[in-house]
Amino acid sequence: MNYKDAFEIFEIDLNMTEYNDISLDYLTKKYRKLALKNHPDKNGNTPESNEKFKKINEAYNFLKREIKNLNTKDFVSETETESNDTSSLYVDLLRSFMQSVFERNYNDLLSKIVNDIIIAGKQISIKIFDDLDKETASTIYTFLSNNRSILHLKQEVLDIVREIVVKKYDNVQIYKLNPSINDLLNNNLYKLYVNNTLFLVPLWYNESCFDNSGCEIIVLCEPELPKEIEIDEDNNIFIEKNIHHDELFTNLTNDGSLVINIGEKEYEILLSNLYIKREQIYKIKNAGISKAKKDIYDISEKSDIIVKITIV
């Protein structure tokens, strides 16, 4: 294992990253996401899925040990000890991932409910939400929705949880919107009328809350995305681009760049910034969806676009 291989496995852009820029916290969160998404138990336990999971752990342990200025004594280690109990390992990964997302709001009850929904396979009913306040119940739904690809959650499961949250609480109105990738990139607002009152909903936010004369309005945005595109909780776009080697040069513009289409927008990647290899990761910084800010209408900062390029 070396830096180049480890960075590729972790989908870290080699062209635009300095070793010292990778913090311990960043590495931890990246590992948990990759490990959950690629865990063999959630990918059919095929030889390919087991090999990929093994490589992720090898890269993780290498980067922990080798990257400059990493203080490993503060690191929560999930893979220091080998274990044949992959189900137990998945539970530990999920718990650690939730702790990093919820931080101080994490508790055992929240962990149990998410475990029941994702792992235990229990029938989802309003009873599992009985001891939760409305904010925590809504937070659980948002967590599941934002990470559905990582957690391998089906849309019908999310729909059931959302309906439970809607029915459980009085004086709360919940709306679900399905913006397109163009809505997100163009900072489009949705005009929501409730009892003749207009609310402008920023579609690039997963969840927006408004007050309507003492009635709380919650708007949940679940984008309808092309299958090759994913969006993380920080609004970074992840896209896979497959290019046939015979067609590579036909995709070039006159200035020697590769064109990536995301919705109606085009992004160019200079060929001089790419490697001659089958797979690589390229990051287009500050060019994607607006970041979440205290002022929900502030669009001054953009998240990144992370492109996985594969020559087939």
Secondary structure, 3 states (H helix, E strand, C coil): CCHHHHHHHCCCCCCCCCHHHCCHHHHHHHHHHHHHHCCHHHCCCCHHHHHHHHHHHHHHHHHHHHCCCCCHHHCCCCCCCCCCCHHHHHHHHHHHHHHHHHHHHCCHHHHHHHHHHHHHCCCCCHHHHCCCCHHHHHHHHHHHHHCHHHHCCCHHHHHHHHHHHHHHCCCEEEEEECCEHHHHHCCCEEEEEECCEEEEEECCCCEEEEEECCEEEEEEECCECCCCEEECCCCCEEEEEEECCCCHHHHECCCCEEEEEECCEEEEEEHHHCCCCCEEEEEECCCCCECCCCCCCCCCCECCEEEEEEEC
